[in-house]
């Protein structure tokens, strides 16, 4: 007898399919858990406690905080599904927070959310789901996944304002084949509508906006907490070497920054370079931020055929950036990305993600970390 492929692209009856849902306590992951339960899947919710709660005010919009864990538990009880909490504070500190701090001290602009997905969330949830003999790991990320012949590819989400494909470029092929993203074809407003119909207590909960361990976006205070010696004065220079000011620590600056430099000039000045060795900030006019060549390290490639990457592709060099036409050259595990149009303020420590366009949308081909 030929079985009908279920909504997750698995050749298995829904009531015989077990899924683990990563539940952060927000509306997206809670809605996904409700959708899976309503369709008849066997659902197990898992929530990760990743850090020891910092003092925060009621307006803080963090994810994975203590209140979020309670919200995830309440949603699981409402839906009548099993729910587990895994405690990974030490691993999160070592893999994500320490990397975040060190990256800033090296003059980079890190993205801890990608590091978290790469080193903790998908890695540990993947193995936990396998231990539970689950058929898929389901999350509330806004990316579209298409599964054909047991191979899953990732695409930009329908809701471009919510698309999270940039943050998931480091997902491995094995993980991607096991992952499912039901919200990829929905707008955020549709997700909230589903949550209301499911009568979930988080239906109107505000979205998390801050990095989970950075209350109210004050990353400098977090770095100072872990590395009190990070506030070290140094010179602010123009590109010709002229000293024009003094800074209180390179952690207060990012490439492309204009505000907060506190140096007057006849034209607007921007941070062009951060020299962590000399503890110096180099500033200059906006046209000095233009780049056409980006060097990458630590690649993760997800293409089906190498020719997909050898043709003209689109790249994204920051989470809020636009897609830029480019040519990618692979070199011994690294890559040179030749941009076919000008881009400003590209910073080491950020990711560069590759896309190709086909009839299904913009497909993620992988990416790497910007080193220069």
Secondary structure, 3 states (H helix, E strand, C coil): CCCCCCCCCCCCCHHHCEEEEECCCCHHHHHHHHHHHHHCCEEEEEEEECCCCCCCCCCCCCCCCHHHHHHHHHHHHHHCCEEEEEECHHHHHHHHHHHHHHHHHCCCCCCHHHHHHHHHHHHHHHHHHHHCCCCEEECCCCEEEEEECCEEEEEECCCCCCCCHHHHCCCCHHHHHHEECHHHHCCHHHHHHHHHHCCCCCCCCCCCCCCCCCHHHCHHHHHHHHCHHHCCCEEEEECCCCEEEEECCHHHCCCCCCCCCCCCCCCCCEEEEEECCCCEEEEECHHHHEEEEEEEEEEEECCCCCHHHHCCEEEECCCCCCCEEEEEEEECCEEEEEEEEEEECCCCCCEEEEEEEECCEEEEEEEEEECC
